[in-house]
Amino acid sequence: MPVIEITDIDDPRLVDFAHRTDVALKNGSRTTHGLYIAESALVLERALRAGHTPRAVLALGGTVDEAVALVGDDVPVYSGPGELLAELTGYILHRGLIASMHRPPLPDPVELLRDAHRVVVLENVSDPTNVGAIFRSVAAIGADAVLVTPRCSDPFYRRAIRVSMGTVLQVPWTRVGEWTSVRELLAASGFHIAALALTPDASSLREFAASAPERVALVLGAEGDGLTPEAIAAADTVVQIPMAHGIDSLNVAATAAVAMYALAAG
């Protein structure tokens, strides 16, 4: 399929890129599970390596050949001047290209946990920047899977994917229900639930990591509000990171990285 030069931003073939919100893409028509946006050649390459299917690519002139090399001849690649593409999308394509990708079906959480030893549970983490940063740490430092609760930001949102450097496309994850069912799910799979929270009876992360169980689910909550009472009640252990200089806590993404590193080194 030849590269298609854009002359009209109202071309209906460009609907995936025309000021579409993440929610609109997720609920996209003519798809089974919706769409997401992969931004940059690196992220597109990781998406393809994960087995995800592209629907279309939008590329600046300098990245057209790279886009075609990645997606092949069967996927339309649209191109045009930067000003026109920015008018179409609502933002500048700093990374040269974006691709609309078919969302894969989410895995069964039981299957996801079957061979896992370290998992991260994100409860109501609403900022996609934090979600993306946590996924990047999961990929770099080491956890086997991520579970996200119903009110957690979608890891496939464009900003989360960008901040994660595409690792949300590599790290296995799925969405789970409320805490009653999550507690049962983790317990049935043999996980010790460790909630990161500032409670009077919280154990030091250093002490917990020194003799951590074989299977641990680290639970992290929203920035500011922290974990809900239901999440803390479901935990086997409440853990906190020792702080200095009167600081009570870290950003949730930093907390995730520190906790995972402590368990990996413990």
Secondary structure, DSSP 8 states (H G I E B T S, - for coil): ---EE---TT-GGGGGGSS--HHHHHT-TT-SS-EEEEESHHHHHHHHHTT-EEEEEEE-GGGHHHHHHHH-SSS-EEE--HHHHHHHHSS--TTSEEEEEE------HHHHHTT-SEEEEEES---HHHHHHHHHHIIIII-SEEEE-TTS--TTSHHHHHHTTTGGGTS-EEE---HHHHHHHHHHTT-EEEEE---TT-EEHHHHHHT--SSEEEEEEBTTTBS-HHHHHH-SEEEE----TT-----HHHHHHHHHHHHHH-
